[in-house]
Amino acid sequence: MKKKIILFKGGVETLGFFSIQLANAFEEMGYQTFIFDMEDQFNSFNKLINFCHKGEATIITFNFIGLSGETIFYSENHLFFDDYKIHCLNIVVDHPFYYYKNYCRLPKNYMQFCIDKKHLQYMKRFYSNIELGPFLPLAGTSYADINANIDITFNKSIDYGNFLSKRNIDIIFTGNYTPPSDFEPQINRLGEDYSVFYKNIIDDLIAHPYLDIAEAFEQHLVAEIEDISDSDLNTCMANMIFIDLYIRFYMRGKVVKTLVDNGFKVDVFGNGLDMQTYKHPENLIMHGGVNSLTCLKKLATSKISLNVMPWFKDGAHDRIFNAAMNGAVNLSDGSKYLHEIFDNKNAIAFYDLSKIDDLPEITHMLLSNPDKMISMSQNAYNITSNFHTWRQRAKILEKYL
Protein backbone atom coordinates (compact mmCIF):
# COMPACT_ATOMS: atom_id res chain seq x y z
CA MET A 1 0.00 0.00 0.00
CA LYS A 2 1.35 3.43 -0.93
CA LYS A 3 1.96 5.85 1.90
CA LYS A 4 -0.41 8.78 2.34
CA ILE A 5 1.08 12.25 1.95
CA ILE A 6 0.33 15.31 4.08
CA LEU A 7 1.12 18.82 2.81
CA PHE A 8 0.33 22.32 4.07
CA LYS A 9 -1.23 25.52 2.82
CA GLY A 10 -1.98 28.80 4.56
CA GLY A 11 0.51 31.27 5.95
CA VAL A 12 3.09 31.84 3.21
CA GLU A 13 1.09 31.79 -0.03
CA THR A 14 4.02 30.78 -2.26
CA LEU A 15 4.86 27.74 -0.15
CA GLY A 16 1.22 26.67 -0.15
CA PHE A 17 1.23 26.94 -3.94
CA PHE A 18 4.29 24.67 -4.12
CA SER A 19 2.54 22.17 -1.87
CA ILE A 20 -0.54 22.09 -4.08
CA GLN A 21 1.61 21.47 -7.18
CA LEU A 22 3.31 18.57 -5.38
CA ALA A 23 -0.05 17.22 -4.24
CA ASN A 24 -1.31 17.23 -7.83
CA ALA A 25 1.82 15.41 -8.99
CA PHE A 26 1.60 12.77 -6.26
CA GLU A 27 -2.08 12.15 -6.96
CA GLU A 28 -1.20 11.54 -10.62
CA MET A 29 1.31 8.99 -9.31
CA GLY A 30 -1.43 7.17 -7.37
CA TYR A 31 -0.93 8.59 -3.87
CA GLN A 32 -3.60 9.87 -1.51
CA THR A 33 -2.83 13.41 -0.36
CA PHE A 34 -4.18 15.67 2.36
CA ILE A 35 -3.69 19.45 2.45
CA PHE A 36 -3.63 20.76 6.01
CA ASP A 37 -4.94 24.35 6.11
CA MET A 38 -2.89 26.37 8.62
CA GLU A 39 -5.60 29.03 8.57
CA ASP A 40 -8.26 26.52 9.68
CA GLN A 41 -6.22 24.37 12.02
CA PHE A 42 -8.96 22.91 14.23
CA ASN A 43 -11.08 21.52 11.38
CA SER A 44 -7.99 20.41 9.47
CA PHE A 45 -6.64 18.55 12.50
CA ASN A 46 -9.84 16.54 12.91
CA LYS A 47 -9.74 15.61 9.23
CA LEU A 48 -6.03 14.75 9.53
CA ILE A 49 -6.70 12.20 12.27
CA ASN A 50 -9.26 10.51 10.05
CA PHE A 51 -6.87 10.59 7.09
CA CYS A 52 -3.86 8.85 8.57
CA HIS A 53 -3.12 6.01 10.94
CA LYS A 54 0.14 5.25 12.71
CA GLY A 55 3.00 4.59 10.32
CA GLU A 56 0.91 5.23 7.19
CA ALA A 57 1.78 8.80 6.27
CA THR A 58 4.62 11.13 5.28
CA ILE A 59 4.67 14.90 5.68
CA ILE A 60 6.20 17.01 2.94
CA THR A 61 6.54 20.60 4.11
CA PHE A 62 8.48 23.76 3.35
CA ASN A 63 10.41 25.91 5.83
CA PHE A 64 9.27 23.94 8.91
CA ILE A 65 5.56 24.72 8.43
CA GLY A 66 3.87 22.37 10.91
CA LEU A 67 7.21 21.73 12.61
CA SER A 68 7.69 25.15 14.24
CA GLY A 69 6.07 24.55 17.61
CA GLU A 70 2.47 25.03 16.45
CA THR A 71 0.24 24.28 19.44
CA ILE A 72 -2.09 22.15 17.32
CA PHE A 73 0.75 19.63 16.87
CA TYR A 74 2.96 20.20 19.91
CA SER A 75 2.01 19.55 23.53
CA GLU A 76 4.31 19.70 26.54
CA ASN A 77 5.77 16.25 26.07
CA HIS A 78 4.41 15.10 22.72
CA LEU A 79 4.60 15.87 19.03
CA PHE A 80 1.65 14.55 17.04
CA PHE A 81 3.87 13.42 14.17
CA ASP A 82 6.05 11.38 16.53
CA ASP A 83 3.03 9.77 18.19
CA TYR A 84 1.66 8.78 14.78
CA LYS A 85 5.08 7.65 13.49
CA ILE A 86 4.87 10.09 10.59
CA HIS A 87 7.98 10.59 8.45
CA CYS A 88 8.71 14.31 7.98
CA LEU A 89 10.39 15.61 4.82
CA ASN A 90 11.21 19.31 5.05
CA ILE A 91 12.31 21.38 2.04
CA VAL A 92 14.12 24.48 3.33
CA VAL A 93 13.93 27.25 0.74
CA ASP A 94 15.98 29.81 2.68
CA HIS A 95 19.46 29.58 4.15
CA PRO A 96 19.47 27.13 7.09
CA PHE A 97 20.72 29.80 9.50
CA TYR A 98 17.22 31.31 9.39
CA TYR A 99 15.98 28.24 11.27
CA TYR A 100 18.59 27.98 14.03
CA LYS A 101 15.93 27.59 16.74
CA ASN A 102 13.95 24.96 14.82
CA TYR A 103 16.81 22.47 14.89
CA CYS A 104 16.32 22.10 18.66
CA ARG A 105 12.85 20.52 18.30
CA LEU A 106 12.90 18.24 15.29
CA PRO A 107 10.58 15.24 14.90
CA LYS A 108 12.16 11.84 15.51
CA ASN A 109 11.78 10.82 11.88
CA TYR A 110 13.07 13.86 10.00
CA MET A 111 14.87 14.47 6.72
CA GLN A 112 15.81 17.83 5.24
CA PHE A 113 16.23 18.92 1.62
CA CYS A 114 18.09 22.07 0.54
CA ILE A 115 17.58 24.10 -2.63
CA ASP A 116 21.19 25.31 -2.82
CA LYS A 117 24.27 23.09 -2.70
CA LYS A 118 25.99 25.64 -0.44
CA HIS A 119 23.13 25.22 2.03
CA LEU A 120 23.64 21.47 1.91
CA GLN A 121 27.34 21.93 2.73
CA TYR A 122 26.38 24.20 5.62
CA MET A 123 24.05 21.54 7.04
CA LYS A 124 26.68 18.81 6.76
CA ARG A 125 29.15 20.96 8.66
CA PHE A 126 27.00 22.47 11.40
CA TYR A 127 24.24 19.83 11.73
CA SER A 128 25.99 16.57 10.94
CA ASN A 129 23.48 14.68 13.11
CA ILE A 130 20.55 15.57 10.83
CA GLU A 131 19.58 13.25 7.99
CA LEU A 132 19.76 15.01 4.65
CA GLY A 133 18.20 14.22 1.33
CA PRO A 134 19.90 15.14 -1.95
CA PHE A 135 20.10 18.67 -3.33
CA LEU A 136 16.55 19.53 -4.45
CA PRO A 137 16.08 22.83 -6.29
CA LEU A 138 12.67 24.43 -6.57
CA ALA A 139 10.65 23.91 -9.75
CA GLY A 140 8.52 25.68 -12.33
CA THR A 141 4.81 25.66 -13.13
CA SER A 142 3.16 26.38 -16.47
CA TYR A 143 0.06 28.55 -16.38
CA ALA A 144 -1.11 26.60 -19.43
CA ASP A 145 -1.31 23.48 -17.23
CA ILE A 146 -3.76 25.33 -14.99
CA ASN A 147 -5.65 27.41 -17.55
CA ALA A 148 -6.30 25.73 -20.89
CA ASN A 149 -6.98 29.12 -22.52
CA ILE A 150 -3.28 29.95 -22.41
CA ASP A 151 -0.85 28.10 -24.68
CA ILE A 152 2.85 28.74 -24.21
CA THR A 153 4.16 25.41 -25.49
CA PHE A 154 6.45 25.31 -28.50
CA ASN A 155 6.09 23.16 -31.59
CA LYS A 156 6.99 23.30 -35.27
CA SER A 157 3.63 24.71 -36.34
CA ILE A 158 3.70 27.72 -34.01
CA ASP A 159 3.82 31.21 -35.51
CA TYR A 160 6.78 32.55 -33.53
CA GLY A 161 6.26 36.16 -34.55
CA ASN A 162 2.64 36.04 -33.43
CA PHE A 163 3.71 34.26 -30.27
CA LEU A 164 5.96 37.17 -29.26
CA SER A 165 3.51 39.88 -30.33
CA LYS A 166 0.95 38.58 -27.82
CA ARG A 167 3.36 39.38 -25.00
CA ASN A 168 2.41 42.94 -24.08
CA ILE A 169 4.87 43.31 -21.18
CA ASP A 170 8.47 43.91 -22.24
CA ILE A 171 10.09 43.42 -18.82
CA ILE A 172 8.43 41.92 -15.77
CA PHE A 173 9.76 41.79 -12.24
CA THR A 174 7.96 39.66 -9.66
CA GLY A 175 8.94 40.25 -6.05
CA ASN A 176 8.73 42.59 -3.09
CA TYR A 177 11.22 45.16 -1.89
CA THR A 178 12.16 46.56 1.51
CA PRO A 179 14.42 49.63 1.65
CA PRO A 180 17.81 48.61 3.10
CA SER A 181 17.53 51.59 5.45
CA ASP A 182 14.80 49.67 7.30
CA PHE A 183 17.54 47.36 8.62
CA GLU A 184 19.59 50.17 10.14
CA PRO A 185 18.08 49.69 13.64
CA GLN A 186 19.34 46.09 13.65
CA ILE A 187 22.73 47.10 12.30
CA ASN A 188 23.09 49.75 15.02
CA ARG A 189 21.40 47.91 17.90
CA LEU A 190 24.60 46.89 19.73
CA GLY A 191 26.64 50.04 19.38
CA GLU A 192 29.24 51.49 17.05
CA ASP A 193 31.76 48.62 17.09
CA TYR A 194 29.16 46.08 15.98
CA SER A 195 27.71 48.54 13.47
CA VAL A 196 31.12 48.96 11.82
CA PHE A 197 31.57 45.17 11.79
CA TYR A 198 28.19 44.57 10.12
CA LYS A 199 28.71 47.35 7.57
CA ASN A 200 32.11 45.93 6.62
CA ILE A 201 30.41 42.62 5.76
CA ILE A 202 27.77 44.43 3.71
CA ASP A 203 30.43 46.42 1.83
CA ASP A 204 32.36 43.21 1.16
CA LEU A 205 29.28 41.49 -0.29
CA ILE A 206 28.45 44.48 -2.48
CA ALA A 207 32.02 44.60 -3.79
CA HIS A 208 32.26 40.81 -4.19
CA PRO A 209 28.75 39.54 -5.00
CA TYR A 210 30.05 36.09 -5.93
CA LEU A 211 30.66 35.42 -2.21
CA ASP A 212 28.33 32.98 -0.51
CA ILE A 213 26.68 34.68 2.46
CA ALA A 214 27.95 32.15 5.01
CA GLU A 215 31.46 32.32 3.57
CA ALA A 216 31.45 36.10 3.96
CA PHE A 217 30.14 35.82 7.52
CA GLU A 218 32.83 33.31 8.44
CA GLN A 219 35.68 35.31 6.91
CA HIS A 220 34.78 38.38 8.95
CA LEU A 221 34.01 36.48 12.15
CA VAL A 222 37.31 34.58 12.01
CA ALA A 223 39.18 37.84 11.38
CA GLU A 224 37.49 39.27 14.47
CA ILE A 225 37.67 36.14 16.69
CA GLU A 226 40.58 34.03 15.53
CA ASP A 227 39.78 30.81 17.44
CA ILE A 228 36.00 30.93 17.12
CA SER A 229 34.38 27.48 17.26
CA ASP A 230 31.92 26.07 14.73
CA SER A 231 29.23 26.18 17.39
CA ASP A 232 29.82 29.89 17.99
CA LEU A 233 30.04 30.52 14.25
CA ASN A 234 26.65 28.92 13.77
CA THR A 235 25.12 31.01 16.56
CA CYS A 236 26.64 34.24 15.27
CA MET A 237 25.43 33.64 11.72
CA ALA A 238 21.88 33.05 12.97
CA ASN A 239 22.02 36.47 14.62
CA MET A 240 23.06 38.22 11.40
CA ILE A 241 20.27 37.22 9.02
CA PHE A 242 19.34 40.89 8.63
CA ILE A 243 22.54 41.26 6.57
CA ASP A 244 21.27 38.61 4.15
CA LEU A 245 18.01 40.53 3.81
CA TYR A 246 19.81 43.86 3.49
CA ILE A 247 22.06 42.68 0.66
CA ARG A 248 19.36 40.90 -1.34
CA PHE A 249 17.05 43.96 -1.23
CA TYR A 250 19.95 46.31 -1.96
CA MET A 251 20.79 44.39 -5.13
CA ARG A 252 17.14 43.96 -6.08
CA GLY A 253 16.61 47.70 -5.88
CA LYS A 254 19.81 48.52 -7.75
CA VAL A 255 19.02 46.17 -10.65
CA VAL A 256 15.50 47.52 -11.16
CA LYS A 257 16.66 51.12 -10.78
CA THR A 258 19.40 50.61 -13.39
CA LEU A 259 16.88 49.58 -16.05
CA VAL A 260 14.23 52.13 -15.09
CA ASP A 261 16.73 55.00 -15.08
CA ASN A 262 18.04 53.93 -18.49
CA GLY A 263 14.69 54.19 -20.22
CA PHE A 264 13.28 50.67 -19.89
CA LYS A 265 9.74 50.19 -18.66
CA VAL A 266 9.57 47.57 -15.92
CA ASP A 267 6.23 46.11 -14.82
CA VAL A 268 6.51 45.14 -11.15
CA PHE A 269 4.18 42.65 -9.53
CA GLY A 270 5.04 43.10 -5.89
CA ASN A 271 5.27 45.85 -3.31
CA GLY A 272 7.87 48.36 -2.22
CA LEU A 273 9.94 49.22 -5.29
CA ASP A 274 8.16 52.56 -5.63
CA MET A 275 9.84 53.57 -2.34
CA GLN A 276 13.11 54.15 -4.24
CA THR A 277 13.86 57.37 -6.09
CA TYR A 278 14.29 57.18 -9.87
CA LYS A 279 15.45 59.53 -12.58
CA HIS A 280 12.52 58.34 -14.70
CA PRO A 281 9.83 57.08 -12.31
CA GLU A 282 7.36 56.96 -15.20
CA ASN A 283 9.15 53.80 -16.37
CA LEU A 284 8.31 51.93 -13.15
CA ILE A 285 4.84 50.40 -13.53
CA MET A 286 3.65 49.12 -10.16
CA HIS A 287 0.84 46.55 -10.06
CA GLY A 288 1.01 45.69 -6.35
CA GLY A 289 1.26 42.32 -4.69
CA VAL A 290 -0.31 39.33 -6.45
CA ASN A 291 -0.55 35.61 -5.74
CA SER A 292 1.50 32.87 -7.40
CA LEU A 293 -1.12 32.03 -10.00
CA THR A 294 -1.35 35.65 -11.16
CA CYS A 295 2.44 35.80 -11.41
CA LEU A 296 2.38 32.81 -13.76
CA LYS A 297 -0.35 34.41 -15.84
CA LYS A 298 1.65 37.62 -16.19
CA LEU A 299 4.84 35.73 -17.03
CA ALA A 300 2.90 34.11 -19.88
CA THR A 301 2.31 37.59 -21.35
CA SER A 302 5.87 38.92 -20.80
CA LYS A 303 8.92 38.93 -23.04
CA ILE A 304 11.66 39.23 -20.39
CA SER A 305 11.57 38.13 -16.75
CA LEU A 306 14.06 40.19 -14.76
CA ASN A 307 15.41 38.28 -11.78
CA VAL A 308 17.81 38.87 -8.90
CA MET A 309 18.76 35.68 -7.09
CA PRO A 310 18.17 35.69 -3.30
CA TRP A 311 21.92 35.16 -2.80
CA PHE A 312 21.80 31.49 -3.87
CA LYS A 313 25.30 30.86 -5.24
CA ASP A 314 24.88 27.17 -6.15
CA GLY A 315 21.16 26.69 -6.52
CA ALA A 316 18.09 28.01 -8.30
CA HIS A 317 14.93 29.95 -7.54
CA ASP A 318 11.43 29.11 -8.73
CA ARG A 319 11.30 32.46 -10.59
CA ILE A 320 13.84 31.07 -13.07
CA PHE A 321 11.85 27.92 -13.78
CA ASN A 322 8.46 29.68 -13.73
CA ALA A 323 9.64 32.17 -16.35
CA ALA A 324 10.96 29.35 -18.53
CA MET A 325 7.75 27.32 -18.20
CA ASN A 326 5.73 30.33 -19.31
CA GLY A 327 7.81 31.40 -22.29
CA ALA A 328 9.50 34.50 -20.85
CA VAL A 329 13.24 34.96 -21.39
CA ASN A 330 15.18 34.90 -18.12
CA LEU A 331 17.46 37.86 -17.49
CA SER A 332 19.20 37.02 -14.23
CA ASP A 333 22.40 37.02 -12.24
CA GLY A 334 23.87 33.55 -12.14
CA SER A 335 24.80 30.76 -9.79
CA LYS A 336 27.12 27.81 -10.30
CA TYR A 337 24.11 25.49 -10.66
CA LEU A 338 22.26 27.75 -13.12
CA HIS A 339 25.34 27.98 -15.30
CA GLU A 340 25.65 24.19 -15.24
CA ILE A 341 22.12 23.59 -16.53
CA PHE A 342 21.73 26.56 -18.91
CA ASP A 343 25.19 27.57 -20.18
CA ASN A 344 25.95 26.93 -23.87
CA LYS A 345 22.29 26.14 -24.53
CA ASN A 346 21.15 29.62 -25.65
CA ALA A 347 18.45 29.48 -22.97
CA ILE A 348 19.04 32.28 -20.46
CA ALA A 349 20.62 35.75 -20.46
CA PHE A 350 22.97 36.27 -17.53
CA TYR A 351 24.25 39.57 -16.17
CA ASP A 352 26.96 40.12 -13.55
CA LEU A 353 26.05 41.79 -10.23
CA SER A 354 29.54 43.31 -10.15
CA LYS A 355 28.93 44.85 -13.60
CA ILE A 356 25.34 46.07 -13.33
CA ASP A 357 26.11 48.99 -15.64
CA ASP A 358 26.21 46.44 -18.48
CA LEU A 359 22.59 45.45 -17.82
CA PRO A 360 20.93 48.06 -20.10
CA GLU A 361 23.05 46.93 -23.06
CA ILE A 362 22.17 43.26 -22.46
CA THR A 363 18.48 44.17 -22.18
CA HIS A 364 18.53 46.26 -25.35
CA MET A 365 20.25 43.42 -27.22
CA LEU A 366 17.43 41.05 -26.25
CA LEU A 367 14.52 43.37 -27.02
CA SER A 368 16.00 44.35 -30.41
CA ASN A 369 16.48 40.71 -31.41
CA PRO A 370 13.09 38.94 -31.26
CA ASP A 371 14.34 35.86 -33.10
CA LYS A 372 16.98 35.34 -30.44
CA MET A 373 14.41 35.79 -27.66
CA ILE A 374 12.09 33.25 -29.24
CA SER A 375 14.91 30.74 -29.59
CA MET A 376 16.02 31.30 -25.99
CA SER A 377 12.52 30.95 -24.58
CA GLN A 378 11.95 27.75 -26.55
CA ASN A 379 15.25 26.24 -25.36
CA ALA A 380 14.61 27.21 -21.74
CA TYR A 381 11.09 25.78 -21.91
CA ASN A 382 12.37 22.48 -23.29
CA ILE A 383 15.03 22.12 -20.59
CA THR A 384 12.72 23.10 -17.77
CA SER A 385 9.69 21.08 -18.83
CA ASN A 386 11.86 17.97 -19.08
CA PHE A 387 13.83 18.33 -15.86
CA HIS A 388 12.56 21.07 -13.54
CA THR A 389 8.82 20.77 -12.88
CA TRP A 390 7.13 19.74 -9.64
CA ARG A 391 6.36 16.38 -11.26
CA GLN A 392 10.08 15.73 -11.53
CA ARG A 393 10.60 16.85 -7.94
CA ALA A 394 7.81 14.51 -6.76
CA LYS A 395 9.57 11.59 -8.43
CA ILE A 396 12.75 12.39 -6.45
CA LEU A 397 10.83 12.79 -3.17
CA GLU A 398 9.02 9.50 -3.79
CA LYS A 399 12.27 7.63 -3.06
CA TYR A 400 12.26 8.98 0.51
CA LEU A 401 8.63 8.43 1.49
Steps between C-alpha positions, in 0.01 A plus 500: 500500500635843407561742783263793544649847461425806713579851373421850626344820375425828674749747639758557226300495176793399277584196711136393500501527121806273482325250725192492279715438190670210680164365614374501141813318384478236773132438430588439134751245631226318694550642850233628736577854615365726772549878509506631856369859510705702751229766495234249611704285734226354721288361215809389309635314803180299541510407132871414530433245774244331278739508204801326648574216737826424677786434261291564187587857408784733401505877540653711226534859617694816424693715748386303808129578452331265748834436670548842663338440837140548384277425799267287288784248455721557804405435862730515801646155453364385165519577131205368301722387213718296736198339666363401159842387371479744210811550286573872453668630184582870523610707199681810629481777241705756694848477647501255794625767741150651489376193688761474776234461771302237308786251507451463877153342464505272199268200461658160561462398137629804312680561172594836352542609138686815392449703183861621481808278512672755726214458747551125488870546582404727789267234642763227472747715690285651774224236533675174421249311717207589272403268216518676166344421168670592172520853362145586388453830316159660472298448182287677242129498420335572166190717509383305195480188720255685724311708244435332166432839337870583511743315273870564547631167372729490199464285191590514132164641393507801733512849350796634698448861398138488612607322816725791601255771393244370751741580782405856592746537790860560394662451842334350805633487853320287758598559861479734796749757620594640840726807514839398645472798735227308685774269632705781652349452850626140501839601365536765772331316788820398683704815465760645267752213504240246389355746249841542335545121497162440333552778245840358405330169414236681295766699312693179433192328355417799281857512369524121460149373419630155407561433872267256670335670797627247755851517356499878539369472856769249592785700347410807704423310820830310486687826437331643809518187722791289384420178691122512468338155514254359247231511766559871560522563126161340452347709779652823371379440145145441625514842665604675178221400262407867461820537294373235258174692466680833468725382217230322300269806511790735427584308183135457405447874520820582313421265210148635449616860538774449239248397234235755596750787501631393159165526327359148533146452623483238774166354610528403867267251662586545864523775758760751609707586193322834466668601829827558310575822315543481122616735229207381288231374739253488211679184383416313822153347462381372837219243510517414871525163666343201324476128571705226334238416240477862384879515475494201265227660292700821465819311416306338215441848353856633555805501276774530765491390864749706699635309798740559788595181681441501879875447550488133393850437363458131409128452463193632322184694576150416381487835314754361252301185429161676505618749238632218282179297533298801389708607202669810644874546446694494827728796563674416826820500699647153510593221735732205449199268464315726254808523282531121506147440371461797262846601373576436131134421434386848388230486768559780751658847500735552793628830636771555762409667832849652508439654155141622527577792269510245216138401566334761272712387204412133560131591528505709183672216313218263597209732423648598161548136400161323515625192316764448766243545778268246342782249465611556860150465641443180303830349619436597862148357483628170362766464770269598782197298394717189475697536822373774732126470566331397824423164338872435473552612859221266618676208333818580698308540828319171438825313573499635857137445598 
